[in-house]
Each structure stands twice: as structure tokens, then as C-alpha cells.
Amino acid sequence: MLKLQCYNGVDSLETFLRKFHSMSWYLQLNEEDAMYHLCGSIEGAAGQVLEGLPTDAKTTDVIKLLQTRFGTKLQAERFKVELLA
């Protein structure tokens, strides 16, 4: 059985998400099962995105939160703000 390794906010989010999407496709997970696998695979600092998450949240909601906090797209802006502070 395939098992997705945990993501803790330190390693590459893009790599983790690529593995998650590949596994979800291969196992033909429906939205509910994919959500359980995703939430069960994030821990530590990354797991904090689950706090306060609505019960009807979707995988896309969790992924957007992870990308906002740990993705590389917004990191340049964050670093600029930190340098100016």
C-alpha cells in the first residue's frame, strides 16, 4: 500500500503536493478520502493550518493555506517585508 510521507513545513511543499496529487490519482481517491489523506499527512508547523478549518473544507482549501504559508510563490514578498522591518 502506498503511504504519503508527512509534510512538516521544512521540506519542499511543491514536492509534497506533487506526490500527494500523484498518489490521489493513482488510488482514485474521492474528495473525502483525499482530504483525510492530506490532513493526516501534515504535521508540526504545517499542521497548524488545520486549526480553525471549517468542517466543510476541501483539499483545495488546505492546499491554498499551505501554499500561502509554505509555498515559494509568496516567499519573495515576505522576505522583502522582513528586510524592510
Distance bins in CASP14 RR format, pairs under 12 A and 6 or more apart:
PFRMAT RR
TARGET T0000
AUTHOR 0000-0000-0000
RMODE 2
METHOD distances of the structure
MODEL  1
1 23 0 0 0 0 0 1 0 0 0 0 0
1 26 0 0 0 0 0 1 0 0 0 0 0
1 27 0 0 0 0 1 0 0 0 0 0 0
1 37 0 0 0 0 0 1 0 0 0 0 0
2 19 0 0 0 0 1 0 0 0 0 0 0
2 20 0 0 0 0 0 1 0 0 0 0 0
2 22 0 0 0 0 1 0 0 0 0 0 0
2 23 1 0 1 0 0 0 0 0 0 0 0
2 24 0 0 0 0 0 1 0 0 0 0 0
2 25 0 0 0 0 0 1 0 0 0 0 0
2 26 1 0 0 1 0 0 0 0 0 0 0
2 27 1 0 0 1 0 0 0 0 0 0 0
2 28 0 0 0 0 0 1 0 0 0 0 0
2 29 0 0 0 0 0 1 0 0 0 0 0
2 37 0 0 0 0 1 0 0 0 0 0 0
2 41 0 0 0 0 0 1 0 0 0 0 0
3 19 0 0 0 0 0 1 0 0 0 0 0
3 20 0 0 0 0 0 1 0 0 0 0 0
3 23 0 0 0 0 1 0 0 0 0 0 0
3 27 0 0 0 0 0 1 0 0 0 0 0
3 37 0 0 0 0 1 0 0 0 0 0 0
3 40 0 0 0 0 0 1 0 0 0 0 0
3 41 0 0 0 0 1 0 0 0 0 0 0
4 15 0 0 0 0 0 1 0 0 0 0 0
4 16 0 0 0 0 1 0 0 0 0 0 0
4 17 0 0 0 0 0 1 0 0 0 0 0
4 18 0 0 0 0 0 1 0 0 0 0 0
4 19 1 0 0 1 0 0 0 0 0 0 0
4 20 1 0 1 0 0 0 0 0 0 0 0
4 21 0 0 0 0 0 1 0 0 0 0 0
4 22 0 0 0 0 1 0 0 0 0 0 0
4 23 1 0 1 0 0 0 0 0 0 0 0
4 24 0 0 0 0 1 0 0 0 0 0 0
4 26 0 0 0 0 0 1 0 0 0 0 0
4 27 0 0 0 0 1 0 0 0 0 0 0
4 29 0 0 0 0 0 1 0 0 0 0 0
4 34 0 0 0 0 0 1 0 0 0 0 0
4 36 0 0 0 0 0 1 0 0 0 0 0
4 37 1 0 0 1 0 0 0 0 0 0 0
4 38 0 0 0 0 1 0 0 0 0 0 0
4 39 0 0 0 0 0 1 0 0 0 0 0
4 40 0 0 0 0 1 0 0 0 0 0 0
4 41 1 0 1 0 0 0 0 0 0 0 0
4 42 0 0 0 0 1 0 0 0 0 0 0
4 43 0 0 0 0 0 1 0 0 0 0 0
5 11 0 0 0 0 1 0 0 0 0 0 0
5 12 0 0 0 0 0 1 0 0 0 0 0
5 15 0 0 0 0 1 0 0 0 0 0 0
5 16 1 0 0 1 0 0 0 0 0 0 0
5 19 1 0 0 1 0 0 0 0 0 0 0
5 20 0 0 0 0 1 0 0 0 0 0 0
5 23 0 0 0 0 0 1 0 0 0 0 0
5 37 0 0 0 0 0 1 0 0 0 0 0
5 40 0 0 0 0 0 1 0 0 0 0 0
5 41 1 0 0 1 0 0 0 0 0 0 0
5 42 0 0 0 0 0 1 0 0 0 0 0
5 43 0 0 0 0 0 1 0 0 0 0 0
6 16 0 0 0 0 1 0 0 0 0 0 0
6 19 0 0 0 0 0 1 0 0 0 0 0
6 20 0 0 0 0 0 1 0 0 0 0 0
6 37 0 0 0 0 0 1 0 0 0 0 0
6 38 0 0 0 0 0 1 0 0 0 0 0
6 39 0 0 0 0 0 1 0 0 0 0 0
6 40 1 0 0 1 0 0 0 0 0 0 0
6 41 1 0 1 0 0 0 0 0 0 0 0
6 42 1 0 0 1 0 0 0 0 0 0 0
6 43 1 0 1 0 0 0 0 0 0 0 0
6 44 0 0 0 0 1 0 0 0 0 0 0
6 45 0 0 0 0 0 1 0 0 0 0 0
6 46 0 0 0 0 1 0 0 0 0 0 0
6 47 0 0 0 0 1 0 0 0 0 0 0
7 13 1 0 0 1 0 0 0 0 0 0 0
7 14 0 0 0 0 0 1 0 0 0 0 0
7 15 0 0 0 0 1 0 0 0 0 0 0
7 16 1 0 1 0 0 0 0 0 0 0 0
7 17 0 0 0 0 1 0 0 0 0 0 0
7 18 0 0 0 0 0 1 0 0 0 0 0
7 19 0 0 0 0 1 0 0 0 0 0 0
7 20 0 0 0 0 1 0 0 0 0 0 0
7 37 0 0 0 0 0 1 0 0 0 0 0
7 38 0 0 0 0 1 0 0 0 0 0 0
7 39 0 0 0 0 0 1 0 0 0 0 0
7 40 0 0 0 0 1 0 0 0 0 0 0
7 41 1 0 0 1 0 0 0 0 0 0 0
7 42 1 0 1 0 0 0 0 0 0 0 0
7 43 1 0 0 1 0 0 0 0 0 0 0
7 44 0 0 0 0 1 0 0 0 0 0 0
7 45 0 0 0 0 1 0 0 0 0 0 0
7 46 1 0 1 0 0 0 0 0 0 0 0
7 47 0 0 0 0 1 0 0 0 0 0 0
7 49 0 0 0 0 0 1 0 0 0 0 0
7 62 0 0 0 0 0 1 0 0 0 0 0
7 63 0 0 0 0 0 1 0 0 0 0 0
7 66 1 0 0 1 0 0 0 0 0 0 0
7 67 0 0 0 0 0 1 0 0 0 0 0
7 69 0 0 0 0 0 1 0 0 0 0 0
7 70 0 0 0 0 1 0 0 0 0 0 0
7 71 0 0 0 0 0 1 0 0 0 0 0
8 16 0 0 0 0 1 0 0 0 0 0 0
8 41 0 0 0 0 1 0 0 0 0 0 0
8 42 1 0 0 1 0 0 0 0 0 0 0
8 43 1 0 1 0 0 0 0 0 0 0 0
8 44 1 0 1 0 0 0 0 0 0 0 0
8 45 1 0 0 1 0 0 0 0 0 0 0
8 46 1 0 1 0 0 0 0 0 0 0 0
8 47 1 0 0 1 0 0 0 0 0 0 0
8 48 0 0 0 0 0 1 0 0 0 0 0
8 49 0 0 0 0 0 1 0 0 0 0 0
8 66 0 0 0 0 0 1 0 0 0 0 0
8 70 0 0 0 0 1 0 0 0 0 0 0
9 15 0 0 0 0 0 1 0 0 0 0 0
9 16 0 0 0 0 1 0 0 0 0 0 0
9 17 0 0 0 0 0 1 0 0 0 0 0
9 41 0 0 0 0 0 1 0 0 0 0 0
9 42 0 0 0 0 1 0 0 0 0 0 0
9 43 0 0 0 0 1 0 0 0 0 0 0
9 44 1 0 0 1 0 0 0 0 0 0 0
9 45 1 0 1 0 0 0 0 0 0 0 0
9 46 1 0 1 0 0 0 0 0 0 0 0
9 47 0 0 0 0 1 0 0 0 0 0 0
9 48 0 0 0 0 1 0 0 0 0 0 0
9 49 0 0 0 0 1 0 0 0 0 0 0
9 65 0 0 0 0 0 1 0 0 0 0 0
9 66 0 0 0 0 1 0 0 0 0 0 0
9 67 0 0 0 0 0 1 0 0 0 0 0
9 69 0 0 0 0 1 0 0 0 0 0 0
9 70 1 0 1 0 0 0 0 0 0 0 0
9 71 0 0 0 0 1 0 0 0 0 0 0
10 16 0 0 0 0 0 1 0 0 0 0 0
10 42 0 0 0 0 0 1 0 0 0 0 0
10 43 0 0 0 0 0 1 0 0 0 0 0
10 44 0 0 0 0 1 0 0 0 0 0 0
10 45 1 0 0 1 0 0 0 0 0 0 0
10 46 0 0 0 0 1 0 0 0 0 0 0
10 70 0 0 0 0 1 0 0 0 0 0 0
11 17 0 0 0 0 0 1 0 0 0 0 0
11 18 0 0 0 0 0 1 0 0 0 0 0
11 19 0 0 0 0 0 1 0 0 0 0 0
11 42 0 0 0 0 0 1 0 0 0 0 0
11 43 0 0 0 0 0 1 0 0 0 0 0
11 45 0 0 0 0 0 1 0 0 0 0 0
11 46 0 0 0 0 1 0 0 0 0 0 0
11 70 0 0 0 0 1 0 0 0 0 0 0
11 71 0 0 0 0 0 1 0 0 0 0 0
12 18 0 0 0 0 1 0 0 0 0 0 0
12 19 0 0 0 0 0 1 0 0 0 0 0
12 46 0 0 0 0 0 1 0 0 0 0 0
12 66 0 0 0 0 0 1 0 0 0 0 0
12 70 0 0 0 0 1 0 0 0 0 0 0
12 71 0 0 0 0 1 0 0 0 0 0 0
12 72 0 0 0 0 1 0 0 0 0 0 0
12 75 0 0 0 0 0 1 0 0 0 0 0
13 19 0 0 0 0 0 1 0 0 0 0 0
13 20 0 0 0 0 0 1 0 0 0 0 0
13 42 0 0 0 0 1 0 0 0 0 0 0
13 45 0 0 0 0 0 1 0 0 0 0 0
13 46 0 0 0 0 1 0 0 0 0 0 0
13 49 0 0 0 0 0 1 0 0 0 0 0
13 62 0 0 0 0 0 1 0 0 0 0 0
13 63 0 0 0 0 1 0 0 0 0 0 0
13 64 0 0 0 0 0 1 0 0 0 0 0
13 65 0 0 0 0 0 1 0 0 0 0 0
13 66 1 0 1 0 0 0 0 0 0 0 0
13 67 1 0 0 1 0 0 0 0 0 0 0
13 68 0 0 0 0 0 1 0 0 0 0 0
13 69 0 0 0 0 1 0 0 0 0 0 0
13 70 1 0 1 0 0 0 0 0 0 0 0
13 71 1 0 1 0 0 0 0 0 0 0 0
13 72 1 0 0 1 0 0 0 0 0 0 0
13 73 0 0 0 0 1 0 0 0 0 0 0
13 74 0 0 0 0 0 1 0 0 0 0 0
13 75 0 0 0 0 0 1 0 0 0 0 0
14 20 0 0 0 0 0 1 0 0 0 0 0
14 21 0 0 0 0 0 1 0 0 0 0 0
14 63 0 0 0 0 0 1 0 0 0 0 0
14 66 0 0 0 0 0 1 0 0 0 0 0
14 67 0 0 0 0 1 0 0 0 0 0 0
14 70 0 0 0 0 1 0 0 0 0 0 0
14 71 1 0 0 1 0 0 0 0 0 0 0
14 72 1 0 0 1 0 0 0 0 0 0 0
14 73 0 0 0 0 1 0 0 0 0 0 0
14 75 0 0 0 0 0 1 0 0 0 0 0
15 21 0 0 0 0 0 1 0 0 0 0 0
15 22 0 0 0 0 0 1 0 0 0 0 0
15 70 0 0 0 0 0 1 0 0 0 0 0
15 71 0 0 0 0 0 1 0 0 0 0 0
15 72 0 0 0 0 0 1 0 0 0 0 0
16 22 0 0 0 0 0 1 0 0 0 0 0
16 23 0 0 0 0 0 1 0 0 0 0 0
16 37 0 0 0 0 0 1 0 0 0 0 0
16 38 0 0 0 0 1 0 0 0 0 0 0
16 41 1 0 0 1 0 0 0 0 0 0 0
16 42 0 0 0 0 1 0 0 0 0 0 0
16 43 0 0 0 0 0 1 0 0 0 0 0
16 46 0 0 0 0 1 0 0 0 0 0 0
16 62 0 0 0 0 0 1 0 0 0 0 0
16 63 0 0 0 0 0 1 0 0 0 0 0
16 66 0 0 0 0 1 0 0 0 0 0 0
16 67 0 0 0 0 0 1 0 0 0 0 0
16 70 0 0 0 0 1 0 0 0 0 0 0
16 71 0 0 0 0 0 1 0 0 0 0 0
17 23 0 0 0 0 0 1 0 0 0 0 0
17 24 0 0 0 0 0 1 0 0 0 0 0
17 34 0 0 0 0 0 1 0 0 0 0 0
17 38 0 0 0 0 1 0 0 0 0 0 0
17 41 0 0 0 0 0 1 0 0 0 0 0
17 42 0 0 0 0 0 1 0 0 0 0 0
17 46 0 0 0 0 0 1 0 0 0 0 0
17 59 0 0 0 0 0 1 0 0 0 0 0
17 60 0 0 0 0 0 1 0 0 0 0 0
17 62 0 0 0 0 0 1 0 0 0 0 0
17 63 1 0 0 1 0 0 0 0 0 0 0
17 64 0 0 0 0 0 1 0 0 0 0 0
17 66 1 0 0 1 0 0 0 0 0 0 0
17 67 0 0 0 0 1 0 0 0 0 0 0
17 70 0 0 0 0 0 1 0 0 0 0 0
17 71 0 0 0 0 1 0 0 0 0 0 0
17 72 0 0 0 0 0 1 0 0 0 0 0
18 24 0 0 0 0 0 1 0 0 0 0 0
18 25 0 0 0 0 0 1 0 0 0 0 0
18 63 0 0 0 0 0 1 0 0 0 0 0
19 25 0 0 0 0 0 1 0 0 0 0 0
19 26 0 0 0 0 0 1 0 0 0 0 0
19 37 0 0 0 0 0 1 0 0 0 0 0
19 38 0 0 0 0 0 1 0 0 0 0 0
19 41 0 0 0 0 1 0 0 0 0 0 0
20 26 0 0 0 0 0 1 0 0 0 0 0
20 27 0 0 0 0 0 1 0 0 0 0 0
20 29 0 0 0 0 1 0 0 0 0 0 0
20 34 0 0 0 0 1 0 0 0 0 0 0
20 35 0 0 0 0 0 1 0 0 0 0 0
20 37 1 0 0 1 0 0 0 0 0 0 0
20 38 1 0 0 1 0 0 0 0 0 0 0
20 39 0 0 0 0 0 1 0 0 0 0 0
20 40 0 0 0 0 0 1 0 0 0 0 0
20 41 1 0 0 1 0 0 0 0 0 0 0
20 42 0 0 0 0 1 0 0 0 0 0 0
20 59 0 0 0 0 1 0 0 0 0 0 0
20 60 0 0 0 0 0 1 0 0 0 0 0
20 62 0 0 0 0 0 1 0 0 0 0 0
20 63 0 0 0 0 1 0 0 0 0 0 0
20 66 0 0 0 0 0 1 0 0 0 0 0
21 27 0 0 0 0 0 1 0 0 0 0 0
21 29 0 0 0 0 0 1 0 0 0 0 0
21 34 0 0 0 0 1 0 0 0 0 0 0
21 37 0 0 0 0 0 1 0 0 0 0 0
21 38 0 0 0 0 0 1 0 0 0 0 0
21 59 0 0 0 0 1 0 0 0 0 0 0
21 60 0 0 0 0 0 1 0 0 0 0 0
21 63 0 0 0 0 1 0 0 0 0 0 0
22 29 0 0 0 0 0 1 0 0 0 0 0
22 34 0 0 0 0 0 1 0 0 0 0 0
23 29 1 0 0 1 0 0 0 0 0 0 0
23 33 0 0 0 0 0 1 0 0 0 0 0
23 34 0 0 0 0 1 0 0 0 0 0 0
23 37 1 0 0 1 0 0 0 0 0 0 0
23 38 0 0 0 0 1 0 0 0 0 0 0
23 41 0 0 0 0 1 0 0 0 0 0 0
24 30 0 0 0 0 1 0 0 0 0 0 0
24 31 0 0 0 0 1 0 0 0 0 0 0
24 32 0 0 0 0 0 1 0 0 0 0 0
24 33 0 0 0 0 1 0 0 0 0 0 0
24 34 1 0 1 0 0 0 0 0 0 0 0
24 35 0 0 0 0 0 1 0 0 0 0 0
24 36 0 0 0 0 0 1 0 0 0 0 0
24 37 1 0 0 1 0 0 0 0 0 0 0
24 38 0 0 0 0 1 0 0 0 0 0 0
24 41 0 0 0 0 0 1 0 0 0 0 0
24 59 0 0 0 0 1 0 0 0 0 0 0
24 63 0 0 0 0 0 1 0 0 0 0 0
25 34 0 0 0 0 1 0 0 0 0 0 0
26 34 0 0 0 0 0 1 0 0 0 0 0
26 37 0 0 0 0 0 1 0 0 0 0 0
27 33 1 0 0 1 0 0 0 0 0 0 0
27 34 0 0 0 0 1 0 0 0 0 0 0
27 36 0 0 0 0 0 1 0 0 0 0 0
27 37 0 0 0 0 1 0 0 0 0 0 0
28 34 0 0 0 0 1 0 0 0 0 0 0
29 35 0 0 0 0 1 0 0 0 0 0 0
29 36 0 0 0 0 1 0 0 0 0 0 0
29 37 1 0 0 1 0 0 0 0 0 0 0
29 38 0 0 0 0 1 0 0 0 0 0 0
29 59 0 0 0 0 1 0 0 0 0 0 0
30 36 0 0 0 0 0 1 0 0 0 0 0
30 37 0 0 0 0 0 1 0 0 0 0 0
30 58 0 0 0 0 0 1 0 0 0 0 0
30 59 0 0 0 0 0 1 0 0 0 0 0
31 37 0 0 0 0 0 1 0 0 0 0 0
31 38 0 0 0 0 0 1 0 0 0 0 0
31 56 0 0 0 0 0 1 0 0 0 0 0
31 57 0 0 0 0 0 1 0 0 0 0 0
31 58 1 0 0 1 0 0 0 0 0 0 0
31 59 1 0 0 1 0 0 0 0 0 0 0
31 60 0 0 0 0 1 0 0 0 0 0 0
31 61 0 0 0 0 0 1 0 0 0 0 0
31 62 0 0 0 0 0 1 0 0 0 0 0
32 38 0 0 0 0 0 1 0 0 0 0 0
32 39 0 0 0 0 0 1 0 0 0 0 0
32 55 0 0 0 0 0 1 0 0 0 0 0
32 56 0 0 0 0 0 1 0 0 0 0 0
32 57 0 0 0 0 0 1 0 0 0 0 0
32 58 0 0 0 0 1 0 0 0 0 0 0
32 59 0 0 0 0 1 0 0 0 0 0 0
33 39 0 0 0 0 0 1 0 0 0 0 0
33 40 0 0 0 0 0 1 0 0 0 0 0
33 59 0 0 0 0 1 0 0 0 0 0 0
34 40 0 0 0 0 0 1 0 0 0 0 0
34 41 0 0 0 0 0 1 0 0 0 0 0
34 57 0 0 0 0 0 1 0 0 0 0 0
34 58 0 0 0 0 1 0 0 0 0 0 0
34 59 1 0 1 0 0 0 0 0 0 0 0
34 60 0 0 0 0 1 0 0 0 0 0 0
34 62 0 0 0 0 1 0 0 0 0 0 0
34 63 0 0 0 0 0 1 0 0 0 0 0
35 41 0 0 0 0 0 1 0 0 0 0 0
35 42 0 0 0 0 0 1 0 0 0 0 0
35 50 0 0 0 0 0 1 0 0 0 0 0
35 53 0 0 0 0 0 1 0 0 0 0 0
35 54 0 0 0 0 0 1 0 0 0 0 0
35 55 0 0 0 0 0 1 0 0 0 0 0
35 56 0 0 0 0 0 1 0 0 0 0 0
35 57 1 0 0 1 0 0 0 0 0 0 0
35 58 1 0 0 1 0 0 0 0 0 0 0
35 59 1 0 1 0 0 0 0 0 0 0 0
35 60 0 0 0 0 1 0 0 0 0 0 0
35 61 0 0 0 0 1 0 0 0 0 0 0
35 62 1 0 0 1 0 0 0 0 0 0 0
35 63 0 0 0 0 0 1 0 0 0 0 0
36 42 0 0 0 0 0 1 0 0 0 0 0
36 50 0 0 0 0 0 1 0 0 0 0 0
36 57 0 0 0 0 0 1 0 0 0 0 0
36 59 0 0 0 0 1 0 0 0 0 0 0
36 62 0 0 0 0 0 1 0 0 0 0 0
37 59 0 0 0 0 1 0 0 0 0 0 0
37 62 0 0 0 0 0 1 0 0 0 0 0
38 46 0 0 0 0 0 1 0 0 0 0 0
38 47 0 0 0 0 0 1 0 0 0 0 0
38 49 0 0 0 0 0 1 0 0 0 0 0
38 50 0 0 0 0 1 0 0 0 0 0 0
38 53 0 0 0 0 0 1 0 0 0 0 0
38 57 0 0 0 0 0 1 0 0 0 0 0
38 58 0 0 0 0 1 0 0 0 0 0 0
38 59 1 0 1 0 0 0 0 0 0 0 0
38 60 0 0 0 0 0 1 0 0 0 0 0
38 61 0 0 0 0 0 1 0 0 0 0 0
38 62 1 0 1 0 0 0 0 0 0 0 0
38 63 1 0 0 1 0 0 0 0 0 0 0
38 64 0 0 0 0 0 1 0 0 0 0 0
38 65 0 0 0 0 0 1 0 0 0 0 0
38 66 0 0 0 0 1 0 0 0 0 0 0
39 46 0 0 0 0 0 1 0 0 0 0 0
39 47 0 0 0 0 1 0 0 0 0 0 0
39 49 0 0 0 0 1 0 0 0 0 0 0
39 50 1 0 0 1 0 0 0 0 0 0 0
39 51 0 0 0 0 0 1 0 0 0 0 0
39 53 0 0 0 0 1 0 0 0 0 0 0
39 55 0 0 0 0 0 1 0 0 0 0 0
39 57 0 0 0 0 1 0 0 0 0 0 0
39 58 0 0 0 0 0 1 0 0 0 0 0
39 59 0 0 0 0 1 0 0 0 0 0 0
39 61 0 0 0 0 0 1 0 0 0 0 0
39 62 1 0 0 1 0 0 0 0 0 0 0
39 63 0 0 0 0 0 1 0 0 0 0 0
39 65 0 0 0 0 0 1 0 0 0 0 0
39 66 0 0 0 0 0 1 0 0 0 0 0
40 46 0 0 0 0 0 1 0 0 0 0 0
40 47 0 0 0 0 1 0 0 0 0 0 0
40 50 0 0 0 0 1 0 0 0 0 0 0
40 59 0 0 0 0 0 1 0 0 0 0 0
40 62 0 0 0 0 0 1 0 0 0 0 0
41 47 0 0 0 0 1 0 0 0 0 0 0
41 50 0 0 0 0 0 1 0 0 0 0 0
41 59 0 0 0 0 0 1 0 0 0 0 0
41 62 0 0 0 0 0 1 0 0 0 0 0
41 63 0 0 0 0 0 1 0 0 0 0 0
41 66 0 0 0 0 0 1 0 0 0 0 0
42 48 0 0 0 0 1 0 0 0 0 0 0
42 49 1 0 0 1 0 0 0 0 0 0 0
42 50 1 0 0 1 0 0 0 0 0 0 0
42 51 0 0 0 0 0 1 0 0 0 0 0
42 53 0 0 0 0 0 1 0 0 0 0 0
42 59 0 0 0 0 0 1 0 0 0 0 0
42 62 1 0 0 1 0 0 0 0 0 0 0
42 63 0 0 0 0 0 1 0 0 0 0 0
42 65 0 0 0 0 1 0 0 0 0 0 0
42 66 1 0 0 1 0 0 0 0 0 0 0
42 69 0 0 0 0 0 1 0 0 0 0 0
42 70 0 0 0 0 1 0 0 0 0 0 0
43 49 0 0 0 0 0 1 0 0 0 0 0
43 50 0 0 0 0 1 0 0 0 0 0 0
44 50 0 0 0 0 0 1 0 0 0 0 0
44 51 0 0 0 0 0 1 0 0 0 0 0
44 69 0 0 0 0 0 1 0 0 0 0 0
44 70 0 0 0 0 0 1 0 0 0 0 0
45 51 0 0 0 0 0 1 0 0 0 0 0
45 66 0 0 0 0 0 1 0 0 0 0 0
45 69 0 0 0 0 1 0 0 0 0 0 0
45 70 0 0 0 0 1 0 0 0 0 0 0
46 62 0 0 0 0 1 0 0 0 0 0 0
46 63 0 0 0 0 0 1 0 0 0 0 0
46 65 0 0 0 0 1 0 0 0 0 0 0
46 66 1 0 0 1 0 0 0 0 0 0 0
46 67 0 0 0 0 0 1 0 0 0 0 0
46 68 0 0 0 0 0 1 0 0 0 0 0
46 69 1 0 0 1 0 0 0 0 0 0 0
46 70 1 0 0 1 0 0 0 0 0 0 0
46 71 0 0 0 0 0 1 0 0 0 0 0
47 53 0 0 0 0 1 0 0 0 0 0 0
47 62 0 0 0 0 1 0 0 0 0 0 0
47 65 0 0 0 0 1 0 0 0 0 0 0
47 66 0 0 0 0 1 0 0 0 0 0 0
47 69 0 0 0 0 1 0 0 0 0 0 0
47 70 0 0 0 0 0 1 0 0 0 0 0
48 62 0 0 0 0 0 1 0 0 0 0 0
48 65 0 0 0 0 1 0 0 0 0 0 0
48 66 0 0 0 0 0 1 0 0 0 0 0
48 69 0 0 0 0 1 0 0 0 0 0 0
48 70 0 0 0 0 0 1 0 0 0 0 0
49 57 0 0 0 0 0 1 0 0 0 0 0
49 61 0 0 0 0 1 0 0 0 0 0 0
49 62 1 0 0 1 0 0 0 0 0 0 0
49 63 0 0 0 0 1 0 0 0 0 0 0
49 64 0 0 0 0 1 0 0 0 0 0 0
49 65 1 0 1 0 0 0 0 0 0 0 0
49 66 1 0 1 0 0 0 0 0 0 0 0
49 67 0 0 0 0 1 0 0 0 0 0 0
49 68 0 0 0 0 1 0 0 0 0 0 0
49 69 1 0 0 1 0 0 0 0 0 0 0
49 70 0 0 0 0 1 0 0 0 0 0 0
49 71 0 0 0 0 0 1 0 0 0 0 0
50 57 0 0 0 0 1 0 0 0 0 0 0
50 61 0 0 0 0 0 1 0 0 0 0 0
50 62 1 0 0 1 0 0 0 0 0 0 0
50 65 0 0 0 0 1 0 0 0 0 0 0
50 66 0 0 0 0 0 1 0 0 0 0 0
50 69 0 0 0 0 0 1 0 0 0 0 0
51 57 0 0 0 0 0 1 0 0 0 0 0
51 62 0 0 0 0 0 1 0 0 0 0 0
51 65 0 0 0 0 0 1 0 0 0 0 0
51 69 0 0 0 0 0 1 0 0 0 0 0
52 61 0 0 0 0 0 1 0 0 0 0 0
52 62 0 0 0 0 0 1 0 0 0 0 0
52 65 0 0 0 0 0 1 0 0 0 0 0
53 59 0 0 0 0 0 1 0 0 0 0 0
53 61 1 0 0 1 0 0 0 0 0 0 0
53 62 1 0 0 1 0 0 0 0 0 0 0
53 64 0 0 0 0 0 1 0 0 0 0 0
53 65 1 0 0 1 0 0 0 0 0 0 0
53 66 0 0 0 0 0 1 0 0 0 0 0
54 61 1 0 0 1 0 0 0 0 0 0 0
54 62 0 0 0 0 0 1 0 0 0 0 0
54 65 0 0 0 0 0 1 0 0 0 0 0
55 61 0 0 0 0 0 1 0 0 0 0 0
57 63 0 0 0 0 0 1 0 0 0 0 0
57 64 0 0 0 0 0 1 0 0 0 0 0
57 65 0 0 0 0 1 0 0 0 0 0 0
58 64 0 0 0 0 1 0 0 0 0 0 0
58 65 0 0 0 0 0 1 0 0 0 0 0
59 65 0 0 0 0 0 1 0 0 0 0 0
59 66 0 0 0 0 0 1 0 0 0 0 0
60 66 0 0 0 0 0 1 0 0 0 0 0
60 67 0 0 0 0 0 1 0 0 0 0 0
61 67 0 0 0 0 0 1 0 0 0 0 0
61 68 0 0 0 0 0 1 0 0 0 0 0
62 68 0 0 0 0 0 1 0 0 0 0 0
62 69 0 0 0 0 0 1 0 0 0 0 0
62 70 0 0 0 0 0 1 0 0 0 0 0
63 69 0 0 0 0 0 1 0 0 0 0 0
63 70 0 0 0 0 0 1 0 0 0 0 0
63 71 0 0 0 0 0 1 0 0 0 0 0
64 70 0 0 0 0 0 1 0 0 0 0 0
64 71 0 0 0 0 0 1 0 0 0 0 0
64 73 0 0 0 0 0 1 0 0 0 0 0
64 74 0 0 0 0 0 1 0 0 0 0 0
65 71 0 0 0 0 0 1 0 0 0 0 0
65 74 0 0 0 0 0 1 0 0 0 0 0
66 72 0 0 0 0 0 1 0 0 0 0 0
66 73 0 0 0 0 0 1 0 0 0 0 0
66 74 0 0 0 0 0 1 0 0 0 0 0
67 73 1 0 0 1 0 0 0 0 0 0 0
67 74 1 0 0 1 0 0 0 0 0 0 0
67 75 0 0 0 0 0 1 0 0 0 0 0
68 74 1 0 0 1 0 0 0 0 0 0 0
68 75 0 0 0 0 0 1 0 0 0 0 0
68 77 0 0 0 0 0 1 0 0 0 0 0
68 78 0 0 0 0 1 0 0 0 0 0 0
69 75 0 0 0 0 1 0 0 0 0 0 0
69 78 0 0 0 0 1 0 0 0 0 0 0
70 78 0 0 0 0 0 1 0 0 0 0 0
71 77 0 0 0 0 0 1 0 0 0 0 0
71 78 0 0 0 0 1 0 0 0 0 0 0
72 78 0 0 0 0 0 1 0 0 0 0 0
72 79 0 0 0 0 0 1 0 0 0 0 0
74 80 0 0 0 0 0 1 0 0 0 0 0
74 81 0 0 0 0 0 1 0 0 0 0 0
75 81 0 0 0 0 0 1 0 0 0 0 0
75 82 0 0 0 0 0 1 0 0 0 0 0
76 82 0 0 0 0 0 1 0 0 0 0 0
76 83 0 0 0 0 0 1 0 0 0 0 0
77 83 0 0 0 0 0 1 0 0 0 0 0
77 84 0 0 0 0 0 1 0 0 0 0 0
78 84 0 0 0 0 0 1 0 0 0 0 0
78 85 0 0 0 0 0 1 0 0 0 0 0
79 85 0 0 0 0 0 1 0 0 0 0 0
END
